[in-house]
Amino acid sequence: MQNEFEPVANRNEGGFVQYVCQVCGGYQTLIGASTKFLPFIDHLIRDLAVLEHAKLKKPRLVGDQIWYQLPETNEMICGLPRYDPNSAEWKRLLESGQKILPQARFFLLDIADWLEKALSSLEGLDCIGKSDVLTAEEVVKLVQTLTPEFQEQRDYLLNHEEKLKDTGMDPKWLTGAGRQAGFIARSMAGARWDLSPSSSREMIRRIEQNPRGPSLRKLKIRDERRWWEPEEEE
């Protein structure tokens, strides 16, 4: 019998980390498997939304697609594509004023941990004691030096360079040595949803106040933090 909590991440024969969705059959099917972190997070966001989102409670099989009837309306979502923050189908699930789905917000903490791992490898980052324009430029230059091991994190941060600079100029910059990587990571976790650095940090602070275990168990994920690291690295 398949272990309900098999590792989410392992290294494949090429030495690259491979993320595998246990809900979709795990290593037996490799449905949803990815060697990239953020595409795998998007896969999990979709899975969790199907399980929990109030507007996805009325599925209907139409041909070979599952359609969803929006509550108290005759409107239909005709097939649910892969999760993408900019997808029109997914934007229809946002409530008025929302920038990010609750099921996407749920993973901000994991994205922050993932970014922090990369940022913690940068020499000199923990010596930056104040926020200003020079700090903003220095942070960008340091991120550009991330090693190939952290290529995905490097690309993510530099794709949102303006938010990265905003973080370097944030008046709430943490000055204590060793706290800068975590501050930047939490500020930048929500950048792909166009969250401001302060909004991203606040959402993560609120996430940490509540246990995530029940929702993670639905996705057959055992650990509440750093479940995306291969076991040999733990």
N, C-alpha and C positions, 0 to 999 in steps of 0.2 A: 504494500500500500504506500502511495506517495506521501512523504512527510509534508504535513500541512504548512510547515514553516521552513521549507528549503531556502537556502541563501538566495537573495535577490541578485547578488552580484558575484561573479566568478571571473577568473582570468581564462580567456580562450587560448587555443594553441599558439596564437601569435603573441601572447602576452598582454593583449589588450583586455580591459575590463568589459565584460558583457553583462548587461542588465536584462533580467528575464521576469516577465509577469507571471506570477503563480496563479492568479485568477484565470488567466487564459490558457492554462495547461502546463505552465512551467517549462522545464527542459524537454518534455516529451513533445511539445508542439512548437515551441519557440515563437508563438504568436506574441507580438508586441516586443520581442527582443530587440535590443539596441546596444551599440557600442558607444552611443552618445548619451550623456546624462539628461540634458533638457528635453530631447524628444521622448525619452522614457518617462520623465515627469509628466509630459503632456499626455502620454498614454494612460498614466495612472489618474490624472485629473479627469479624463473622460470616463474611466471605469468608476471612479468615486462619484461622479456626477450622475451616472446612470443608476447607481445604487441609492443616492441620497437626495438628489435635487428634486424639489417639490414639483417642478414643471415637467419632469420626465417620468411621472407616475402612471401615464396612460399610453403604454407602448402598443402599437398595432403592426402586425406583419402585413406588408403590402408588397406582393411579389417576393423578391429576395431581400427587401430592405425592411428595417424597423422604423416606422414613423411614430411620432409622438404628438398627441393632441394636447395643446396648451389648456390648462385648467380653466373651466368656466367660459370657454370660447370654442368656436369651431375651427380655430386656426391649427394648422398642422406644421410640424417640423418634418420635412420629407427626407428622412435619413439624417443621421448625425455623423458628420465627418470627423476626422481626427481633430483633437482640440487645437485651436489656434486662437490666441487672444483677439486677433483681428478678423476672425471668421464671422460673417453675417449671421449664420445659424447659431453660433455660440453667443453672440451679442444679444440675440433675442431672449436669452435666459437671464440677462442682467436685470436687476430691479432698477428703478429710476435712481439716478445718482451713483450707481455702482460702477467702478472701474474694473473690478475683479470678482470673479465668481467665488463663493465661499469655498468650493472644492479646490480652486486654484490657490486661494489665500492659505489654505491648509498646508500647502507645501512650501510656503515662503521660508519657514524655518530650515527646511532641508536645503533649499537653494542657498541660504545664508551660510550654513555649515560647509557646503560644497565650495563656495567662494572663499570662505575663511581659510580652508585648507590650503588653497593656492596662495592667497595673500600672505599667509604666515611664513611662506618660504622666501619672501623677499627681504634681503638684507637691507637694513637702513629704514624700513618702514616704521619700526617701533621706536625710532629716535625722533620722529617728527612730532614736536611738542605743541604746535599751534596751527590754527587754520587761517589761511589767507590765499591770495592769488598764487603766490610762489609755491605754497603747499599743493594747491590744485594741480599745477604743472608738474610738480615733482611726483605726485601720485601717478599721474598718467605715464610719465617716463619709467617709473618703477614697474608698472603693470606691463609695459611693453617688453620688459626683460624676463617675463615669466618663461620658464623652460617648456619644451615640447610636452612634457608630462601634463602640463596645465593649459594646453592649447585652447581647449573649449572655454575654460574660464577667462583666459586672456581675450579671446574673440568676443565673448559676451560683454565683458567690461568695456572694451574699446568700441564696441558697437553702440554703447550708451555713454560715450565720452563726456557729453555735456552734464549728464547726471553724476558722472564720476568727478568732474570738476566741481560741481555744486557740493558734493560731499566733502571735498578737500577745503571748501570755504565755509563749511557749516559751523556756525558759532557754538554748537554743542559738541564739537570735536573732542574726543577723549584724549587727554594729555598724558595719562599714565603710561609708562613704558609697557609694551606688550598688548595694549588694548586697541590699537589702531586697526589691525586686521579685522577684528570682529566688528568694529564700528563701521568700516567701509562695507564689509560683507552684508550687514543688516540693512545698511542704507541703500545698497544696490540690488538687493534680492528682488525688489518689485519694479525694477527699471523697465522690464519688457511689457509691463502693464501701465507704464507711464506714471507710476506712483512717485511722489516726491521722496527724497531720502528720509525725511522725518516721518512721512506716512508709512513707509515701508518698515521703519524701526518700530513704530507704534503698533502696527499690525502684528509684528513678530512678538512684541512684548505681551500682547493679549493672547496670542496663541500659546505662549509658554505658561499661561495661568491655568490652562485647562488640559487634562490628560488627552492625548491623541490616540491612545491605545485602541479604543473601540473601532474607530474608523480604519486604523492601520490593520487591525485584525480582519476586517472585511476584505482587505487587499492581500491577506495572507502574509503580512509583514510583521515580524516578531518584535523588533526593537523600535523604540520611540525615536532614537537619534542615531545618525550615521549608519542606518541600515543599508545604505548604498555603497558602503566600502566592502571590498572583497574580504572574506574571513581572515586570510593570512595577514592582512594589514591591521587587524584589531589587536 
